[in-house]
Amino acid sequence: MRRVLLALCALLASAAAAPAQDITPPGFKLPPLGPVTAATPAKELFGRKPTPAELETRSIGFYAKGCLAGAVALPVNGQTWQVMRLSRNRNWGNPAMIAFLERFSNEVPDVAGWPGILVGDISQPRGGPMRTGHASHQIGLDADIWLTPMPRRELSTAERETMSAKMMVRGDRLDVSSAWTPGHMAVIRAAAMDPQVQRIFVNPAIKKALCRDAAGDRSWLEKVRPMFGHDYHFHVRLYCPKGATTCTPQDEVPGGEGCRKEDLAWWFSDAVLHPRPPTTPAKPKPPLVMADLPAACRQVLVSP
């Protein structure tokens, strides 16, 4: 089991932030699906729904196993945000997430001096598993925010499809790169201080830099959790909205800043950063099918 875990970490490290950087070829269209059976991956079904379900807004299930009814779109342009990779149609979310992004982006010019933020994937129009890029982002309460400031002009559609975010992790994976600035920490801190934010995922090297440089009130650091695959962006996860009985909450983050040497040592160990190839390749995890999701997701899928 440990070998499998190490191999997975190596894969994530080598493909860090791929979801934020993937480029959709111009004119790309999904191939025909063919007959739908009980074995059809749910990602193929949800990934082909271009509009939200006309149902009461609900986040249904868990962040990595659920769907979204009555989704709301984040407008592609705001005074303090722009949405990237428009061809993916993943700028949909629970209204709580859309409100957070609008509220948080308005704070960014004051706390960091950035004109605003670049927003990556939130969720699909009906949530659910995605064909590429994420295991979570299924219930409209996750969002990727690029660690690249929004420019002071409106990006073209072509730029939003091809522009890459700045790498924030050094080549040896042990610390942040020269692109890292105090403004980056200020942006992450502002997000973590929002009471609706449950946790934030960053690359371990970024967590290390935050631990080293944060001053004053450091309580927000406990929400910031290390995770490979976040070299270019950070991932914000909100709590289930109050009273949302169909939303499955995640356990609270462990107490403490998570900045002790023993908290971070594993992430920077040679076995994790430079693992030996497993003698027996790990079997790919089978994709989720509709039977794996909450029963209510069937209604979300077939609804007008």
Secondary structure, 3 states (H helix, E strand, C coil): CHHHHHHHHHHHHHCCCHHHHCCCCCCCCCCCCCCCCCCCEHHHHHCCCCCCCCCCCEEEEECCEEEEECCEECCCEECCEEECCHHHCCEEECHHHHHHHHHHHHHHHHHHCCCCEEECCCECCCCCCCCCCCCCCCCCCEEEEECCCCCCCCCCHHHHHHCCCCCCECCCCCCECCCCCHHHHHHHHHHHHCCCEEEEEECHHHHHHHHHHCCCCCHHHHHEEECCCCCCEEEEEECCCCCCCCECCCCCCCCCCCCCHHHHHHHHCHHHHCCCCCCCCCCCCCCCEHHHCCCHHHHHHHCC
